[in-house]
């Protein structure tokens, strides 16, 4: 699993649930953004809102 710089120092998935959840959300958002670009659906407002909603849901336990 790729670990972005903002994911913190821990690489153990069980040691930092909030970071890992947010990291996963960011990873999914990045992947969707790349897919959007490949499909020429760049920065579609509906898609952006959907990704933001997912991220908020993942990180609501902060």
Backbone torsions as a table, in degrees:
resi	resn	phi	psi	omega
1	UNK	NA	133.3	178.0
2	UNK	-73.4	139.1	-179.2
3	UNK	-122.2	106.1	178.1
4	UNK	-64.4	163.1	-176.7
5	UNK	-60.2	-32.6	-175.8
6	UNK	-80.2	0.6	-175.9
7	UNK	-77.7	-7.8	-179.0
8	UNK	91.0	-179.5	-173.9
9	UNK	-83.2	-22.5	-174.6
10	UNK	-77.5	136.8	175.1
11	UNK	-111.6	-2.1	178.0
12	UNK	-81.2	120.1	-173.4
13	UNK	-66.1	-20.6	-177.7
14	UNK	-94.0	-10.0	-171.4
15	UNK	-87.5	-23.3	-175.6
16	UNK	-142.2	76.2	-172.7
17	UNK	-56.9	-41.9	-177.1
18	UNK	-64.9	-46.7	178.2
19	UNK	-60.9	-44.7	-177.5
20	UNK	-65.8	-38.6	177.3
21	UNK	-62.8	-46.4	-179.6
22	UNK	-66.0	-39.5	178.0
23	UNK	-60.5	-44.3	179.0
24	UNK	-62.4	-43.3	179.4
25	UNK	-61.1	-45.4	178.3
26	UNK	-61.4	-42.7	-179.7
27	UNK	-61.0	-45.5	178.1
28	UNK	-61.2	-44.1	-179.8
29	UNK	-61.1	-41.3	178.6
30	UNK	-63.6	-45.5	-179.2
31	UNK	-62.1	-42.7	178.3
32	UNK	-64.3	-39.8	179.1
33	UNK	-62.5	-41.1	177.9
34	UNK	-65.1	-41.8	177.5
35	UNK	-62.9	-41.6	177.0
36	UNK	-56.6	-46.0	-177.7
37	UNK	-64.1	-40.7	179.8
38	UNK	-63.7	-32.6	-179.6
39	UNK	-92.3	6.8	-177.1
40	UNK	56.8	42.8	176.3
41	UNK	-120.1	48.9	-172.2
42	UNK	-70.0	128.4	175.5
43	UNK	52.8	37.7	172.9
44	UNK	-64.0	127.0	-172.6
45	UNK	-56.9	-40.8	-179.1
46	UNK	-64.5	-43.4	179.5
47	UNK	-66.1	-41.9	179.6
48	UNK	-61.6	-43.3	178.0
49	UNK	-62.0	-39.3	179.1
50	UNK	-63.8	-45.3	178.7
51	UNK	-63.6	-41.2	178.5
52	UNK	-62.2	-39.7	178.8
53	UNK	-62.9	-44.8	178.3
54	UNK	-61.2	-46.3	-179.2
55	UNK	-60.2	-44.5	178.8
56	UNK	-61.3	-41.5	179.7
57	UNK	-63.8	-43.1	-179.9
58	UNK	-65.6	-35.7	-172.1
59	UNK	-102.0	11.0	-175.0
60	UNK	-67.4	-18.5	-176.8
61	UNK	-87.3	12.0	-175.3
62	UNK	-59.5	NA	NA
